[in-house]
Amino acid sequence: MSLHLADQDRKILMVALSHRPGAPEDAVLAELAAVRAVDSCGTDAAPDGRRVWALLDTTPRPRRTPGATAA
């Protein structure tokens, strides 16, 4: 497995390559998309492995207050 990071429009592009044939379940995308900083994500498969990517927003967000609930 290898991990590649890049700057894309002041955001972080993260790409993970598995280098093995076969693909994990697409439930991985739902879990990745639920991460607060993820703007977008995707995956594709090729004969030489699986690629999963995510674009992370680098804009600072307000801190969560302990015990507070989201509206």
C-alpha positions as CSV (number, residue, x, y, z in Angstrom):
1,M,0.0,0.0,0.0
2,S,1.2,3.5,-0.7
3,L,-0.2,6.9,0.3
4,H,0.2,10.0,-1.8
5,L,-0.5,13.6,-0.6
6,A,-0.9,16.7,-2.8
7,D,-2.1,20.3,-2.6
8,Q,-5.2,20.9,-4.7
9,D,-6.8,24.4,-4.6
10,R,-5.6,24.9,-1.0
11,K,-7.0,21.6,0.1
12,I,-5.2,18.3,0.7
13,L,-5.7,15.5,-1.8
14,M,-5.0,12.1,-0.3
15,V,-4.7,9.0,-2.5
16,A,-4.2,5.5,-1.2
17,L,-3.1,2.7,-3.6
18,S,-3.5,-0.9,-2.6
19,H,-1.3,-2.5,-5.3
20,R,-3.3,-5.7,-5.0
21,P,-6.1,-7.0,-7.2
22,G,-9.5,-7.1,-5.6
23,A,-11.5,-4.4,-3.9
24,P,-12.8,-3.7,-0.4
25,E,-16.5,-3.1,0.0
26,D,-17.8,0.3,-0.9
27,A,-18.9,0.8,2.7
28,V,-15.4,2.2,3.1
29,L,-16.6,5.3,1.1
30,A,-19.5,5.9,3.4
31,E,-17.2,5.9,6.4
32,L,-14.7,8.1,4.7
33,A,-17.4,10.6,3.6
34,A,-18.5,10.9,7.2
35,V,-15.2,12.4,8.3
36,R,-15.8,16.0,9.1
37,A,-13.0,17.5,6.9
38,V,-13.7,15.4,3.8
39,D,-15.1,17.6,0.9
40,S,-15.3,14.7,-1.5
41,C,-14.0,11.1,-2.0
42,G,-14.1,8.3,-4.4
43,T,-12.6,4.9,-5.4
44,D,-11.9,2.9,-8.4
45,A,-10.4,-0.5,-9.2
46,A,-7.9,-1.5,-11.8
47,P,-6.2,-4.9,-12.6
48,D,-3.2,-3.8,-10.5
49,G,-5.1,-2.7,-7.4
50,R,-7.5,-0.3,-5.8
51,R,-7.3,3.4,-5.5
52,V,-9.2,5.4,-2.8
53,W,-9.0,9.2,-2.7
54,A,-10.3,12.0,-0.5
55,L,-10.1,15.8,-0.8
56,L,-9.7,17.3,2.7
57,D,-10.8,20.9,3.5
58,T,-8.0,22.7,5.4
59,T,-10.1,25.6,6.6
60,P,-10.0,25.8,10.4
61,R,-13.4,24.9,11.9
62,P,-14.7,26.0,15.3
63,R,-13.9,23.7,18.1
64,R,-16.6,21.4,19.4
65,T,-17.7,22.1,22.9
66,P,-17.8,19.0,25.1
67,G,-21.4,17.9,25.7
68,A,-22.8,20.1,22.9
69,T,-24.9,18.5,20.2
70,A,-25.0,19.4,16.5
71,A,-28.1,21.1,15.2
